[in-house]
Amino acid sequence: MKKIKLTLTILILLLMLSACSQQDVSINIKDLSDKLLQQVAFEDELVQINKEKAALLYNIENAANEYVYIGSGATAEEIAVFEFNNIQEAKNALQSAQNRISQQKADYAAYNPKEIQRLDNAIVKNTGRYLIVCVSEGDTAKKIIGEYTN
């Protein structure tokens, strides 16, 4: 019985430590967005948009900082990296990013259906105070984001 209690206590402590380390993540969002922009092979030329346009596209107005890049509209490719003041704000913004991807799927379904595959494989990741979105081909973006979030 003592072994079971000890094992459960250790397991609970490990889970708590794991949760804490996830929340304490620190990401240089400028470096991450630059690396994605430079190392991911995008078909479209992505350009940075201002805070107002990013807020309109993503319905996110409370980000402390963000770097958002979009293409011409010929493709669904884009990068969005947001930093929030706290973890809860970032978690709340996750739904907005998912809504953005869903809206893009609806828009591209009739306009350019081949973009649906990119959107189906879009990376939408919330970690700590950060929200990261990348719509691209291949696994390069996933690897880069993993370097910053793992």
C-alpha positions in Angstrom: 0.0 0.0 0.0 2.9 2.4 0.8 4.5 1.7 -2.6 1.3 2.5 -4.4 0.9 5.8 -2.5 4.5 6.7 -3.1 4.2 5.8 -6.8 1.1 7.9 -7.1 2.7 10.9 -5.3 5.8 10.7 -7.6 3.5 10.5 -10.7 1.5 13.5 -9.6 4.7 15.5 -8.9 6.1 14.7 -12.3 2.9 15.7 -14.0 2.9 19.0 -12.1 6.5 19.7 -13.1 5.7 18.9 -16.7 2.8 21.3 -16.7 4.9 24.0 -15.2 7.7 23.7 -17.7 5.2 24.0 -20.6 3.9 27.3 -19.2 7.4 28.8 -18.6 8.4 28.5 -22.3 10.0 31.7 -23.7 10.0 32.2 -27.4 11.7 35.0 -29.4 8.8 35.4 -31.8 10.8 37.6 -34.2 13.4 34.9 -34.6 10.8 32.2 -35.0 8.9 34.1 -37.7 12.1 35.1 -39.5 13.3 31.5 -39.5 9.9 30.2 -40.9 9.9 32.9 -43.5 13.5 32.2 -44.6 13.6 28.4 -44.4 10.1 27.2 -45.4 9.6 26.8 -49.1 6.6 29.0 -49.8 5.1 29.1 -53.3 3.7 32.6 -52.7 5.7 35.7 -51.6 4.7 36.4 -48.0 4.6 40.0 -46.8 4.2 41.3 -43.2 0.9 42.9 -42.4 0.3 45.5 -39.7 -1.4 44.9 -36.3 -4.8 46.2 -37.4 -5.0 43.9 -40.4 -3.7 40.9 -38.3 -6.4 41.7 -35.7 -9.0 41.8 -38.5 -7.9 38.5 -40.1 -7.5 36.5 -36.9 -10.0 38.3 -34.7 -7.2 38.7 -32.1 -6.9 42.2 -30.7 -5.1 41.6 -27.4 -1.8 40.3 -28.5 1.2 41.9 -26.8 3.2 41.4 -30.0 2.8 39.6 -33.3 4.4 38.9 -36.6 1.9 38.0 -39.3 2.8 37.3 -42.9 0.3 36.6 -45.7 0.6 35.9 -49.4 -1.2 37.4 -52.4 -4.3 35.3 -51.9 -3.4 33.0 -54.8 -2.4 30.5 -52.0 -3.5 30.1 -48.4 0.1 30.2 -47.2 0.8 32.3 -44.1 2.7 32.7 -40.9 1.3 34.1 -37.7 3.2 34.2 -34.4 1.5 35.9 -31.5 2.8 36.6 -28.0 0.2 37.4 -25.2 0.5 38.8 -21.7 -0.6 35.6 -20.1 -1.3 31.9 -20.8 -5.1 32.3 -20.6 -5.1 35.0 -23.3 -3.1 32.7 -25.6 -5.4 29.7 -24.9 -8.4 31.9 -25.7 -6.9 33.0 -29.0 -6.4 29.4 -30.1 -10.1 29.2 -31.1 -9.7 32.4 -33.2 -6.8 30.9 -35.1 -8.8 27.7 -35.7 -11.7 29.8 -36.9 -9.3 31.6 -39.3 -8.2 28.2 -40.8 -11.9 27.0 -41.1 -12.9 30.3 -42.8 -9.9 29.9 -45.2 -11.1 26.4 -46.1 -14.5 27.7 -46.9 -13.1 30.5 -49.0 -10.7 28.3 -50.9 -13.1 25.4 -51.4 -14.6 27.1 -54.5 -11.7 29.4 -55.4 -8.7 27.1 -55.3 -9.5 23.7 -53.9 -5.9 22.5 -54.0 -5.2 24.8 -51.0 -7.5 22.8 -48.8 -4.7 20.2 -48.3 -2.4 22.9 -47.1 -5.1 24.2 -44.7 -5.8 20.6 -43.5 -2.1 20.3 -42.6 -1.8 23.8 -41.1 0.1 24.1 -37.8 -1.9 25.8 -35.1 -0.1 25.5 -31.9 -0.6 27.1 -28.5 2.3 26.9 -26.0 2.6 29.0 -22.9 1.9 32.6 -23.8 2.3 32.0 -27.5 0.2 31.1 -30.5 1.8 29.9 -33.7 0.1 29.4 -37.1 1.8 28.3 -40.3 0.1 27.2 -43.5 2.7 25.6 -45.8 3.7 22.5 -47.7 5.9 19.8 -46.2 7.4 19.3 -42.7 9.9 22.1 -42.5 7.6 24.4 -40.6 6.7 21.7 -38.1 10.4 21.0 -37.4 11.2 24.7 -36.9 8.3 25.3 -34.6 9.3 22.2 -32.7 12.7 23.6 -32.1 11.1 26.6 -30.4 8.4 24.9 -28.5 9.8 21.6 -27.2 
